[in-house]
Amino acid sequence: MNSTSPAIVAQNAVRRLPRWALIGLCAAYVLAGFWGRAPWKGADIAELGYMLEMAAGHTRWMQPTLAGLAPENDGLLAYWIGAWMLQLAPSNWAPELVTRLPFMAMLALTLVATWYGVYYLARSPRAQPVAFAFGGEARPNDYARALADGGLLALMACLGLARPSHEVTSYLVQLTCTTLTFYAVAASPYRRWTPLAALVLGLGGLALSGAPTVALVLGAASAVLTRLLSDADAEGRQRLGWPREASLAAAGVTAAVGALVYQLDLAHWRLVWPSFGETRSLARLLLWFAWPAWPLALWSLWRWRHHLRNGRWPLHLGLPICFVAVSVAITFTTQPADRALLLGLPALATLAAFALPTLSRSMGALIDWFTLLFFTSAALVIWVVWLAMQTGFPAQPAANVARLAPGFRPELSWLPLLCAVAATGAWMWLVKWRAGRHRAAIWKSLVLPAGGAALGWILLMTLWLPLLDYALSYASMVQSARALMGTATCAEVYGLSPDQTAAFQVHGDLRLVPTGSATRCDWLLVDRNQLVGWLETHDGPNWIYETNVWRQGEQRESVLVYRRAGS
């Protein structure tokens, strides 16, 4: 045991969080947002369009295009995974559901890898609590298991994790691969082959999913960290030859990934230096995106500061600090910033977990009360707005919905309603449980934050899902155009973005080709903002204007529909 540790934990404080409760919470969090939702605008539907093109053989797998447009993300791994699933699944399955299945598994793997990463870090000697004079302190394995439960709860409590982790994009692949790399370094003192396999998958997956520079930086950092650790952290060194073997393995894998990056010419880091105003915006992003993990992480660094002063940082602090620093650095230098910050959430949750043994009773009560008020109020707002959509009462929320989503007609669906009622009932039970006498468990302060975040996400994905689909998807816009086009199977496009193009492909079952290609179609789709450019550069056959369709509530994003003269 570590006599300089700020953690004072008795054995009765490390009792396990019931597995059925933890697994049920994780399952509900993973399923909500993947099941029953339409693809939303942006990368969520754009990458689905590229997957469909690749699966159908309409584009090359190494250089995919969608109606002549190259993808905005250089990472190909996500496209390959989705295309492979589309080829393996039955043809009558919805493509959006098929492509989501492996990404659901990736999110689940991220949660599992985070749990085991915290577990192995908490087992290190310098992470252990103070030894009591007459015994009774927490046993290492039980202490590590309790902190791992807390780390997983801290990750699910992060507000910024919900939406990007439930989209079929390369960013979820990057999150999973980063977490695998994190786990590989954390578990290297105790395991040999599993961490090595995780390191290969993590660094290789990062390189192929659009983050090759991050892969090389994290790989080099992992090699250095495992080599510079103090002997006190090297439990099992005689048995495994650690940290030398782990360091050499990390260096070798990093070198192999570097060769892959060079061979495939993957290194294209587009640096963006933010202005003063953008820096303030990024600072606000940090505040809410990583809430509530970042305040606990700062508290953890303060309480464990004596371990950081001598320059020989222990693994349980040095590893998550390194991963968080890399994530924050790329957040301020790349776009999109929120997706870059996503990669640091598992490490930030790890630091938050090590704050749990050091929290005072008053601070734990403050966290509970703030969480209770915040998420209960948020749930109440969601329910009131849903009631207003269904009945028109209260009048003001109903009027706000009608103003923000003109044309939206709510429909009562019993299965989502039952799921929302069950989630709300579970939250009430959780609040009642937390109000009881459960002072012993060190993970208790993160139960309400994680449960509240899951509650809010589940309510949004059940009660508000029709409204969100209406506002964030292109389904109704495509259906309006498709009703006019009849049985047409293809259309020429000009100026459409990748997500607009994918929307007509997914929702309209159309084969889209760029204007001027060898394929001749009777219909033309033109982005309204690109109309002048199209008129100036195209003197070909005459087109007859038919209609203008736009995304719900956003007339600035509209598509002009033309029919070829004589067709």
C-alpha positions as CSV (number, residue, x, y, z in Angstrom):
1,M,0.0,0.0,0.0
2,N,1.1,3.6,-0.6
3,S,1.5,5.7,2.5
4,T,1.6,8.9,0.5
5,S,-1.7,8.2,-1.3
6,P,-4.5,10.7,-0.7
7,A,-7.0,7.9,-0.9
8,I,-8.2,6.6,2.4
9,V,-10.6,3.7,1.6
10,A,-11.9,0.9,3.8
11,Q,-12.9,-2.5,2.5
12,N,-16.6,-1.8,3.0
13,A,-16.4,1.2,0.6
14,V,-15.4,-0.9,-2.4
15,R,-18.4,-3.1,-2.7
16,R,-19.3,-3.9,-6.3
17,L,-21.9,-2.0,-8.3
18,P,-24.5,-4.7,-9.1
19,R,-23.6,-6.2,-12.5
20,W,-27.2,-6.3,-13.7
21,A,-27.5,-2.6,-13.1
22,L,-24.3,-1.6,-14.8
23,I,-24.8,-3.9,-17.8
24,G,-28.5,-2.7,-18.1
25,L,-27.4,0.9,-18.0
26,C,-24.8,0.4,-20.7
27,A,-27.2,-1.6,-22.9
28,A,-29.8,1.1,-22.6
29,Y,-27.2,3.8,-23.4
30,V,-25.9,1.9,-26.5
31,L,-29.3,1.1,-27.9
32,A,-30.8,4.5,-27.5
33,G,-29.9,6.6,-30.5
34,F,-28.9,3.6,-32.8
35,W,-32.3,1.9,-32.9
36,G,-35.2,3.5,-34.7
37,R,-33.6,6.7,-35.7
38,A,-33.4,8.1,-39.2
39,P,-29.9,9.1,-40.5
40,W,-29.3,12.8,-39.6
41,K,-27.7,15.5,-41.7
42,G,-24.0,15.8,-41.7
43,A,-21.5,12.9,-41.5
44,D,-24.1,10.5,-40.2
45,I,-25.9,10.2,-43.6
46,A,-22.9,11.2,-45.8
47,E,-20.8,8.3,-44.7
48,L,-23.8,5.9,-45.2
49,G,-24.0,7.1,-48.8
50,Y,-20.3,6.2,-49.4
51,M,-20.8,2.8,-47.8
52,L,-23.8,2.1,-50.1
53,E,-21.7,3.1,-53.2
54,M,-18.9,0.9,-52.2
55,A,-21.1,-2.1,-51.4
56,A,-22.8,-1.8,-54.8
57,G,-19.5,-1.6,-56.6
58,H,-20.1,1.9,-58.0
59,T,-16.8,3.3,-56.7
60,R,-13.3,2.1,-55.7
61,W,-12.7,1.1,-52.2
62,M,-9.4,2.9,-51.9
63,Q,-10.7,6.1,-53.4
64,P,-14.5,6.2,-52.8
65,T,-16.7,8.9,-54.4
66,L,-20.4,9.8,-54.2
67,A,-21.7,11.4,-57.3
68,G,-18.2,12.5,-58.1
69,L,-17.6,13.9,-54.6
70,A,-14.7,12.7,-52.5
71,P,-15.4,12.1,-48.7
72,E,-14.5,14.9,-46.3
73,N,-12.9,12.4,-43.9
74,D,-9.7,10.7,-45.2
75,G,-10.3,7.6,-43.0
76,L,-11.5,4.6,-45.0
77,L,-11.9,2.0,-42.2
78,A,-15.4,3.1,-41.3
79,Y,-16.5,3.0,-45.0
80,W,-15.1,-0.5,-45.3
81,I,-16.8,-1.8,-42.2
82,G,-20.2,-0.4,-43.3
83,A,-19.8,-1.7,-46.9
84,W,-18.8,-5.2,-45.7
85,M,-21.9,-5.3,-43.5
86,L,-24.1,-4.3,-46.4
87,Q,-22.7,-7.0,-48.5
88,L,-23.1,-9.7,-45.8
89,A,-26.6,-8.7,-44.6
90,P,-29.8,-9.8,-46.3
91,S,-30.8,-7.3,-49.0
92,N,-34.2,-6.6,-47.5
93,W,-32.7,-5.2,-44.3
94,A,-32.7,-1.4,-43.9
95,P,-29.2,-0.2,-44.8
96,E,-29.1,2.3,-42.0
97,L,-29.7,-0.5,-39.5
98,V,-27.2,-2.8,-41.1
99,T,-24.4,-0.3,-41.0
100,R,-25.2,0.6,-37.4
101,L,-24.7,-2.9,-36.0
102,P,-20.9,-2.9,-36.0
103,F,-20.8,0.6,-34.7
104,M,-23.1,-0.4,-31.8
105,A,-20.5,-3.1,-31.1
106,M,-17.7,-0.4,-31.2
107,L,-19.5,1.8,-28.6
108,A,-19.9,-1.3,-26.4
109,L,-16.3,-2.1,-26.8
110,T,-15.3,1.4,-25.9
111,L,-17.2,1.1,-22.6
112,V,-15.6,-2.3,-21.9
113,A,-12.1,-1.1,-22.7
114,T,-12.6,2.0,-20.5
115,W,-13.6,-0.2,-17.6
116,Y,-10.6,-2.5,-17.9
117,G,-8.3,0.4,-18.5
118,V,-9.3,2.0,-15.2
119,Y,-9.2,-1.4,-13.5
120,Y,-5.6,-2.1,-14.4
121,L,-4.4,1.4,-13.6
122,A,-6.1,1.2,-10.2
123,R,-4.2,-2.0,-9.5
124,S,-0.8,-0.4,-9.7
125,P,1.0,0.0,-6.4
126,R,1.2,3.8,-6.4
127,A,-2.6,4.1,-7.0
128,Q,-3.5,2.1,-3.9
129,P,-5.0,3.7,-0.8
130,V,-3.3,4.3,2.5
131,A,-2.6,1.1,4.6
132,F,-4.4,1.2,8.0
133,A,-2.4,0.5,11.1
134,F,-4.6,-2.5,12.1
135,G,-5.8,-3.5,8.6
136,G,-9.2,-3.1,7.1
137,E,-8.1,-1.1,4.1
138,A,-9.5,-1.9,0.7
139,R,-8.0,-4.9,-1.0
140,P,-6.3,-4.1,-4.4
141,N,-8.6,-6.0,-6.7
142,D,-11.8,-4.8,-5.0
143,Y,-10.5,-1.2,-4.9
144,A,-9.6,-1.4,-8.6
145,R,-13.0,-2.9,-9.5
146,A,-14.8,-0.1,-7.6
147,L,-12.8,2.6,-9.4
148,A,-13.4,0.9,-12.7
149,D,-17.2,1.1,-12.1
150,G,-16.8,4.8,-11.3
151,G,-14.7,5.5,-14.4
152,L,-17.3,3.8,-16.6
153,L,-20.1,5.9,-15.0
154,A,-18.0,9.1,-15.4
155,L,-17.6,8.3,-19.1
156,M,-21.4,7.8,-19.7
157,A,-22.1,10.9,-17.7
158,C,-20.2,13.1,-20.1
159,L,-22.7,15.2,-22.0
160,G,-20.7,15.4,-25.2
161,L,-20.5,11.6,-25.6
162,A,-24.1,11.0,-26.5
163,R,-24.6,12.2,-30.0
164,P,-21.2,11.6,-31.7
165,S,-21.0,8.1,-30.2
166,H,-24.3,7.1,-31.8
167,E,-23.5,8.1,-35.3
168,V,-22.1,5.9,-38.1
169,T,-19.0,7.9,-38.7
170,S,-15.2,7.5,-38.6
171,Y,-15.2,9.5,-35.3
172,L,-16.7,6.6,-33.4
173,V,-14.1,4.3,-34.9
174,Q,-11.4,6.7,-33.7
175,L,-12.9,6.8,-30.2
176,T,-12.9,3.0,-30.0
177,C,-9.3,2.7,-31.3
178,T,-8.1,5.4,-28.9
179,T,-9.7,3.6,-26.0
180,L,-8.1,0.3,-27.1
181,T,-4.7,2.0,-27.1
182,F,-5.4,3.4,-23.7
183,Y,-6.3,-0.1,-22.4
184,A,-3.3,-1.7,-24.0
185,V,-0.8,0.5,-22.0
186,A,-2.8,0.3,-18.8
187,A,-2.9,-3.5,-18.9
188,S,0.6,-4.1,-20.1
189,P,2.0,-4.8,-16.6
190,Y,-0.5,-7.6,-16.1
191,R,-1.1,-9.1,-19.5
192,R,1.0,-9.8,-22.5
193,W,-0.9,-10.8,-25.6
194,T,-4.2,-9.1,-25.1
195,P,-2.7,-5.6,-24.7
196,L,-0.5,-6.2,-27.7
197,A,-3.5,-7.2,-29.8
198,A,-5.4,-4.1,-28.5
199,L,-2.4,-1.9,-29.3
200,V,-2.2,-3.2,-32.9
201,L,-5.9,-2.7,-33.4
202,G,-6.0,0.7,-31.7
203,L,-3.0,2.3,-33.5
204,G,-3.8,0.6,-36.9
205,G,-7.4,1.6,-36.6
206,L,-6.6,5.2,-35.8
207,A,-4.3,5.4,-38.9
208,L,-7.0,3.9,-41.2
209,S,-9.9,5.9,-39.7
210,G,-8.5,9.4,-40.5
211,A,-6.3,10.1,-37.5
212,P,-2.8,8.8,-38.6
213,T,-0.9,11.6,-36.8
214,V,-2.8,10.9,-33.6
215,A,-1.9,7.2,-33.9
216,L,1.8,8.0,-34.2
217,V,1.8,10.5,-31.3
218,L,-0.1,8.1,-29.0
219,G,2.1,5.2,-30.1
220,A,5.3,7.1,-29.3
221,A,3.9,8.4,-26.1
222,S,2.9,4.9,-25.0
223,A,6.4,3.6,-25.7
224,V,8.0,6.4,-23.7
225,L,5.5,6.1,-20.8
226,T,6.0,2.4,-20.4
227,R,9.8,2.8,-20.4
228,L,10.0,5.7,-18.0
229,L,7.8,4.3,-15.3
230,S,9.3,3.9,-11.8
231,D,10.1,0.5,-10.5
232,A,7.3,0.9,-8.0
233,D,4.8,0.7,-10.8
234,A,6.4,-2.3,-12.5
235,E,4.5,-5.0,-10.7
236,G,5.3,-8.3,-12.3
237,R,8.4,-7.0,-14.0
238,Q,10.4,-10.2,-13.3
239,R,7.6,-12.3,-14.7
240,L,6.9,-10.3,-17.8
241,G,10.1,-8.4,-18.4
242,W,8.1,-5.1,-18.1
243,P,8.5,-2.2,-18.8
244,R,11.2,-2.9,-21.3
245,E,9.2,-5.5,-23.3
246,A,6.1,-3.3,-23.3
247,S,8.1,-0.3,-24.4
248,L,9.7,-2.2,-27.3
249,A,6.4,-3.6,-28.3
250,A,4.8,-0.2,-28.4
251,A,7.7,1.2,-30.4
252,G,7.6,-1.7,-32.9
253,V,3.8,-1.3,-33.4
254,T,4.2,2.4,-33.8
255,A,7.0,2.0,-36.4
256,A,4.8,-0.5,-38.3
257,V,1.9,1.9,-38.3
258,G,4.2,4.7,-39.4
259,A,5.3,2.6,-42.4
260,L,1.6,1.9,-43.2
261,V,0.9,5.6,-43.0
262,Y,3.8,6.4,-45.4
263,Q,2.9,3.6,-47.8
264,L,-0.7,4.7,-48.1
265,D,0.1,8.4,-47.9
266,L,-2.4,8.9,-45.1
267,A,-0.7,11.8,-43.2
268,H,-2.7,14.9,-44.1
269,W,-3.1,16.8,-40.9
270,R,-5.0,20.0,-41.7
271,L,-3.9,22.4,-39.0
272,V,-6.4,25.2,-38.2
273,W,-5.2,28.0,-35.9
274,P,-8.2,29.4,-34.0
275,S,-8.8,33.1,-33.6
276,F,-9.4,34.7,-30.2
277,G,-13.2,34.4,-30.7
278,E,-12.9,30.8,-31.7
279,T,-10.7,30.1,-28.7
280,R,-13.4,31.4,-26.4
281,S,-15.9,29.2,-28.2
282,L,-13.6,26.1,-27.8
283,A,-13.3,26.9,-24.1
284,R,-17.0,26.9,-23.8
285,L,-17.1,23.6,-25.6
286,L,-14.7,22.1,-23.1
287,L,-16.9,23.2,-20.3
288,W,-20.1,21.4,-21.3
289,F,-18.8,18.6,-23.6
290,A,-16.7,16.9,-20.9
291,W,-19.0,17.8,-18.0
292,P,-19.0,16.4,-15.2
293,A,-15.7,14.6,-15.8
294,W,-13.4,17.6,-16.1
295,P,-14.1,19.1,-12.6
296,L,-13.5,15.8,-11.0
297,A,-10.3,15.3,-13.1
298,L,-9.0,18.7,-11.9
299,W,-9.8,17.7,-8.3
300,S,-8.0,14.4,-8.9
301,L,-4.8,16.1,-10.1
302,W,-4.9,18.4,-7.1
303,R,-5.3,15.7,-4.5
304,W,-2.7,13.5,-6.2
305,R,-0.3,16.4,-6.9
306,H,2.4,15.0,-4.6
307,H,2.9,12.1,-7.1
308,L,3.5,14.5,-9.9
309,R,6.2,16.8,-8.3
310,N,9.2,14.5,-8.5
311,G,9.0,14.1,-12.3
312,R,8.5,10.4,-12.1
313,W,4.7,10.2,-12.8
314,P,2.9,7.0,-11.9
315,L,1.1,5.2,-14.7
316,H,-2.4,5.9,-13.3
317,L,-1.8,9.6,-13.7
318,G,0.7,9.9,-16.5
319,L,-1.2,7.8,-19.0
320,P,-4.6,9.6,-18.8
321,I,-2.9,13.0,-18.6
322,C,-1.0,12.2,-21.9
323,F,-4.1,11.1,-23.7
324,V,-6.1,14.1,-22.5
325,A,-3.3,16.5,-23.5
326,V,-3.2,15.1,-27.1
327,S,-7.0,15.3,-27.4
328,V,-7.1,18.9,-26.2
329,A,-4.2,19.8,-28.5
330,I,-6.0,18.5,-31.6
331,T,-9.2,20.1,-30.4
332,F,-7.6,23.5,-30.8
333,T,-5.9,22.8,-34.1
334,T,-8.3,20.6,-36.2
335,Q,-11.9,20.5,-37.2
336,P,-14.5,19.5,-36.2
337,A,-13.4,20.4,-32.7
338,D,-16.0,18.4,-30.7
339,R,-15.1,15.2,-32.5
340,A,-11.5,15.7,-31.6
341,L,-12.3,16.3,-28.0
342,L,-14.3,13.1,-28.0
343,L,-11.1,11.1,-28.1
344,G,-10.0,12.3,-24.7
345,L,-13.2,11.5,-22.8
346,P,-12.1,7.9,-21.7
347,A,-8.9,9.3,-20.3
348,L,-10.7,12.2,-18.6
349,A,-13.2,9.8,-17.1
350,T,-10.2,7.8,-15.7
351,L,-8.8,10.9,-13.9
352,A,-12.3,11.6,-12.6
353,A,-12.5,8.0,-11.2
354,F,-9.3,8.6,-9.1
355,A,-11.0,11.6,-7.5
356,L,-13.7,9.4,-6.0
357,P,-11.6,8.1,-3.1
358,T,-10.6,11.6,-2.1
359,L,-14.0,13.3,-2.2
360,S,-15.4,14.6,1.1
361,R,-18.9,14.0,2.1
362,S,-20.0,17.6,1.5
363,M,-18.5,17.5,-2.0
364,G,-20.3,14.3,-2.8
365,A,-23.6,15.8,-1.6
366,L,-23.0,18.9,-3.8
367,I,-22.6,16.7,-6.8
368,D,-25.7,14.7,-6.0
369,W,-27.9,17.8,-5.5
370,F,-26.7,19.6,-8.6
371,T,-27.2,16.4,-10.7
372,L,-30.6,15.8,-9.2
373,L,-31.8,19.3,-10.0
374,F,-30.3,19.5,-13.4
375,F,-31.4,16.2,-14.9
376,T,-34.8,16.2,-13.2
377,S,-35.5,19.6,-14.6
378,A,-34.3,18.5,-18.1
379,A,-36.5,15.4,-17.9
380,L,-39.5,17.5,-16.9
381,V,-38.9,19.9,-19.8
382,I,-38.8,17.0,-22.2
383,W,-42.1,15.6,-20.9
384,V,-43.9,18.9,-20.9
385,V,-42.9,19.7,-24.5
386,W,-44.0,16.1,-25.5
387,L,-47.3,16.7,-23.8
388,A,-47.7,20.0,-25.6
389,M,-47.0,18.4,-28.9
390,Q,-49.6,15.7,-28.3
391,T,-52.4,17.8,-26.8
392,G,-51.6,21.5,-27.4
393,F,-51.3,22.2,-23.7
394,P,-49.4,24.0,-22.4
395,A,-49.9,26.4,-25.2
396,Q,-46.5,28.1,-25.2
397,P,-44.4,25.0,-25.7
398,A,-46.8,23.9,-28.5
399,A,-46.4,27.3,-30.2
400,N,-42.6,27.1,-29.9
401,V,-42.6,23.7,-31.6
402,A,-44.9,24.9,-34.4
403,R,-42.6,27.9,-35.0
404,L,-39.4,26.0,-35.0
405,A,-40.7,23.0,-36.9
406,P,-43.4,24.2,-39.3
407,G,-45.5,21.4,-40.8
408,F,-44.5,18.8,-38.1
409,R,-47.4,16.6,-37.1
410,P,-46.8,14.5,-34.0
411,E,-48.0,10.9,-33.8
412,L,-48.5,8.8,-30.6
413,S,-46.3,5.7,-30.6
414,W,-46.8,3.4,-27.7
415,L,-43.5,1.5,-27.6
416,P,-41.3,4.7,-27.3
417,L,-43.7,6.0,-24.8
418,L,-43.4,2.9,-22.6
419,C,-39.6,3.0,-22.9
420,A,-39.7,6.7,-21.7
421,V,-42.0,5.8,-18.8
422,A,-39.7,2.9,-17.8
423,A,-36.6,5.2,-18.0
424,T,-38.3,7.8,-15.9
425,G,-39.4,5.3,-13.3
426,A,-35.9,3.9,-13.1
427,W,-34.6,7.5,-12.5
428,M,-37.1,7.9,-9.7
429,W,-36.0,4.6,-8.1
430,L,-32.3,5.6,-8.5
431,V,-33.0,9.0,-6.8
432,K,-34.8,7.1,-3.9
433,W,-31.8,4.7,-3.6
434,R,-29.3,7.5,-3.6
435,A,-31.3,9.3,-0.9
436,G,-30.9,6.3,1.3
437,R,-27.9,5.4,3.5
438,H,-25.3,4.3,1.0
439,R,-22.2,6.2,2.2
440,A,-19.8,3.3,1.8
441,A,-19.6,2.8,-2.0
442,I,-17.0,5.2,-3.5
443,W,-18.7,5.1,-6.9
444,K,-22.0,6.4,-5.4
445,S,-21.3,10.1,-6.4
446,L,-21.3,9.2,-10.1
447,V,-24.5,7.1,-10.1
448,L,-26.8,10.1,-10.5
449,P,-24.7,11.8,-13.2
450,A,-24.5,8.7,-15.3
451,G,-28.1,7.8,-14.7
452,G,-29.3,11.3,-15.5
453,A,-27.3,11.5,-18.7
454,A,-28.8,8.1,-19.8
455,L,-32.3,9.3,-18.8
456,G,-32.0,12.5,-20.9
457,W,-30.6,10.7,-23.9
458,I,-33.3,8.0,-23.7
459,L,-36.1,10.6,-23.4
460,L,-34.8,12.5,-26.4
461,M,-34.5,9.3,-28.5
462,T,-38.1,8.2,-27.6
463,L,-40.4,11.2,-26.9
464,W,-38.6,13.7,-29.1
465,L,-37.4,11.4,-31.8
466,P,-40.1,12.1,-34.4
467,L,-39.4,15.9,-33.9
468,L,-35.6,15.4,-34.1
469,D,-35.9,13.2,-37.2
470,Y,-38.1,15.9,-38.8
471,A,-35.7,18.7,-38.0
472,L,-32.4,16.9,-38.6
473,S,-33.0,14.5,-41.4
474,Y,-33.6,15.0,-45.1
475,A,-36.4,12.4,-45.3
476,S,-39.4,14.8,-46.0
477,M,-37.4,16.9,-48.4
478,V,-36.4,13.9,-50.5
479,Q,-40.0,12.5,-50.3
480,S,-41.4,15.8,-51.7
481,A,-39.0,15.6,-54.7
482,R,-39.5,11.8,-55.1
483,A,-43.3,12.3,-55.4
484,L,-42.8,14.5,-58.4
485,M,-40.1,12.3,-60.1
486,G,-42.4,9.2,-60.2
487,T,-40.6,6.0,-61.1
488,A,-37.3,7.6,-62.1
489,T,-34.2,5.6,-61.0
490,C,-31.5,8.1,-61.6
491,A,-30.9,11.9,-61.4
492,E,-28.1,14.2,-62.3
493,V,-26.8,16.5,-59.5
494,Y,-24.9,19.8,-59.4
495,G,-23.6,21.5,-56.3
496,L,-25.2,19.1,-53.8
497,S,-23.2,18.4,-50.6
498,P,-22.3,14.8,-49.7
499,D,-25.0,14.5,-47.1
500,Q,-27.6,15.9,-49.5
501,T,-26.5,13.5,-52.2
502,A,-26.6,10.6,-49.7
503,A,-30.1,11.6,-48.6
504,F,-31.5,11.3,-52.1
505,Q,-29.7,8.0,-52.4
506,V,-30.9,6.6,-49.1
507,H,-34.4,8.0,-48.8
508,G,-35.2,8.3,-52.5
509,D,-33.6,5.1,-53.8
510,L,-32.0,7.1,-56.7
511,R,-28.8,6.5,-58.5
512,L,-27.1,9.9,-58.6
513,V,-24.5,11.0,-61.2
514,P,-22.7,14.3,-61.7
515,T,-23.8,16.5,-64.6
516,G,-21.8,15.9,-67.7
517,S,-21.2,12.2,-67.0
518,A,-21.8,9.5,-69.5
519,T,-25.0,8.5,-67.7
520,R,-28.0,10.4,-69.0
521,C,-30.9,11.0,-66.6
522,D,-34.3,12.8,-67.1
523,W,-34.1,14.7,-63.8
524,L,-31.6,17.2,-62.4
525,L,-31.1,18.3,-58.8
526,V,-29.3,21.6,-58.2
527,D,-28.4,23.2,-54.9
528,R,-30.1,26.6,-54.8
529,N,-26.9,28.3,-53.6
530,Q,-25.1,26.9,-56.7
531,L,-27.7,27.9,-59.2
532,V,-25.8,30.8,-60.7
533,G,-22.7,28.7,-61.2
534,W,-24.7,26.0,-62.9
535,L,-26.4,28.5,-65.3
536,E,-23.1,30.0,-66.2
537,T,-21.3,26.7,-67.0
538,H,-24.0,24.6,-68.5
539,D,-25.3,25.3,-72.0
540,G,-26.5,21.8,-72.7
541,P,-30.0,20.5,-73.1
542,N,-32.9,22.6,-71.9
543,W,-34.2,21.8,-68.4
544,I,-37.7,22.7,-67.2
545,Y,-38.0,23.9,-63.6
546,E,-40.4,21.9,-61.6
547,T,-40.2,22.7,-57.9
548,N,-38.0,23.8,-55.0
549,V,-37.7,21.4,-52.0
550,W,-36.1,22.3,-48.7
551,R,-35.2,20.8,-45.4
552,Q,-37.8,21.1,-42.7
553,G,-37.7,24.6,-41.1
554,E,-34.6,25.6,-43.0
555,Q,-35.5,27.1,-46.4
556,R,-31.9,28.3,-46.9
557,E,-31.0,24.7,-47.5
558,S,-33.0,23.9,-50.6
559,V,-32.7,21.9,-53.8
560,L,-34.1,22.8,-57.1
561,V,-35.7,20.0,-59.2
562,Y,-35.6,20.2,-63.0
563,R,-37.0,17.9,-65.6
564,R,-35.3,17.3,-69.0
565,A,-37.3,18.9,-71.8
566,G,-39.1,16.3,-73.9
567,S,-38.9,13.5,-71.3
